[in-house]
Amino acid sequence: MKKLSYLKPIFNFIVTGLLITTLSRIFLFFLFKERVEQTPDFWYIFPIGLRMDLILLCYLSFLPAVLITFLPNNWLKFTNRFLVIYSFLFLFLILFVELASPDFVKQYDTRPNKIFLDYLIYPKEVIPMLLKSYLTSIIVTFLILGLVIYFAFKKGKKYFHTTSTEYKFKLIVFPLLAFLLFFGARSSLTSKRPINASNAVFSTDQLTNTLGLNSFYTVAFAAYSIKNEGNTKMYGKMDEAEAIARVKKYMIAGPTDFTDAEIPFLHVQQPDSVKKKPYNLVIFLQESLGAEYVGILGGKPLTPEFDKLSKEGLLFTNLYCTGTRSVRGIEAVVTGFLPSPSESVVKLGNSQQGFFTLAEALKQKGYDTSFIYGGMANFDNMASFFNGNGFSDIVDQEDFESDGNKYAFKGTWGYSDEDLVTKANNYFKARGDKPFFSLMFSTSNHEPFEYPAGRIKQYDKKAATVNNAMKYADFSIGKFFEMAKKEPYFKNTIFIVIADHNTRTYGKNLVPINKFHIPAFIMGPGVPKGAVYDRLASQIDIPPTLLSYLGLSFETPMVGRNLSKLDPKVQGRSIMQFNDINAFRVENQVVIMQPNLKPLQFEIKNDTTLIPVKLNEELAKDALAHVITAGNLYKENKYKLRTK
């Protein structure tokens, strides 16, 4: 064991870090004890917290481990100096954000996040406010940090110096050390995806969930997310007021419908007819189901169930998604938010709480709200976003595994689509007479295209192909409605089946428009049967259209159009984000904006043939306005409902 003493700095770093974060979590627990104890199994914050703390500290220990192992003994003076500076720097930062956490949580009901970084970015405005409001806390914080700095100078050598050890022995130990740190950082040897903030979600209380994290992680995640938030100025500049006015031109709402000057697009949307008992809403989001795979839209004959069911409701034949990732589709269908060069708001730090979703709007109307998914809801940060924005119940792979039922098939991405629809149908039956909203998200039509055998007549000879997976997904759609039609809730529910995006999005054009074409149909009471909507529409038009069928009035900030009330004379439009290229389409004209370049305009002969035409400056400004507006709404936290 004496030979292993050279690892003392790493051990002391991890133990000290755990001591800081654990004591802070205990303090926060007692500070908010009355609130936290209302959460079932609130004690989960401690094992979850230990896991998240170890992940952070193991990541931070990689570099010291490499230097301790591979730098020769005659570099010992340099190594020890580095270890002391490195260890105290990160422990200092960890302690600093934990000391700042109590007051931040009191103010914002969550651990330090992007707002905390904004404080650091704007010291001139923020420091006077902090001195006035939190002077006592600031004094205590600086006293503690001062003691830490003093301790670093006095005791740094004792705790964070390594010792001279035989080089060969260190090389032998390193594989085991690297494995332990890798295991600690990944926190799993079986998960295909790194652990993230969604793994701390176990309740419907956002504050309680965040206590299972540590503040260094939440601030670091917010800082990391900044690079994904995009720069809308890459396309050009525009005054905010002009951008808002140009976006409003494309909305149905009139000047008297807007209700709050501070939330520029907040407006009242009236239903087609008021219902004494409002309808339920179920969105069945289909992974990667592009129009090219849908027979009734002229694609491959892979969707007999979709084709048949679409004739029982309203079929959209000219609908275009906003992006190429699931989180972009979720963003459009669940929030109605405009696409931009940023990451989807599902993953961005400033939208993890207080951001508008259909779930939040319906929850305020007394609906049960849920997300049901056969995979792990932490993927792409979905669980964290949903939990903070109106979804009361998140049902995912772990719930399938723990409910004691026998399911058909579990693949790479989780339980199969037929398992998903079985679980969802049982879940909806259990809602009784209470209105509910649910987002179901499929997994089977996703590479590596796994599904249970014997369900479909294969389109391709090889089983695991995209075509066969699409057929199986379609089989599951049919199975869901076969079950639902036998249940009482069916007659009181609006359903939509819609794709999030296509499989692969590629093509010779700057924006492969044909790859953005997606299927959708709406079915339910009050929805015209056998109807077809063949006008150009965008994915962001779907959520306001859905609300119009529920029988209630809503106040929403969505800029999409209620297609059921769109004047036939109004031109159709769609917006598509392809990496950092934005396409704004109005009928057969499309303006394409690339970073730091003049916009281009094309006439669309068909989805694969774009003919260059002279740029319409007004249309180009409208295109820019939509991107500028998306950035402003996100950054200024103006895409929300009014605070009650």
Secondary structure, DSSP 4 states (H G I P E B T S, - for coil): -GGGGGGHHHHHHHHHHHHHHHHHHHHHHHHTHHHHTTSTTGGGHHHHHHHHHHHHHHHHHHHHHHHHHHS-GGGHHHHHHHHHHHHHHHHHHHHHHHHHHHHHHHHHSSSS-HHHHHHHH-HHHHHHHHHHHSHHHHHHHHHHHHHHHHHHHHHHHHHH------HHHHHHHHHHHHHHHHHHHHS-SS-SS---GGGG--SS-HHHHHHTS-HHHHHHHHHHHHTTS--GGGG----HHHHHHHHHTTSS--GGGB--TTSTT-EEE--SS--SSPPEEEEEEETT--GGG-GGGTS-S--HHHHHHHTTSEEEEEEE-S-SSHHHHHIIIII-PPP-SSPPTTT-GGGSSS---HHHHHHTTT-EEEEEESS-TTGGGHHHHHHHTT--EEE-HHHHHHS----S-EETTEE-HHHHHHHHHHHHHTTTTS-EEEEEE--SSSTT----TTSS--SSSSSSSHHHHHHHHHHHHHHHHHHHTTSGGGGGEEEEEEES--S----SSSS-GGGGEEEEEEESTTSPTTEEE-S-EEGGGHHHHHHHTTTS-EEE---S--GGG--TTSPPEEEEEETTEEEEEETTEEEEE-TTS--EEEEEEETTEEEEE---HHHHHHHHHHHHHHHHHHHTT-SSPPP-
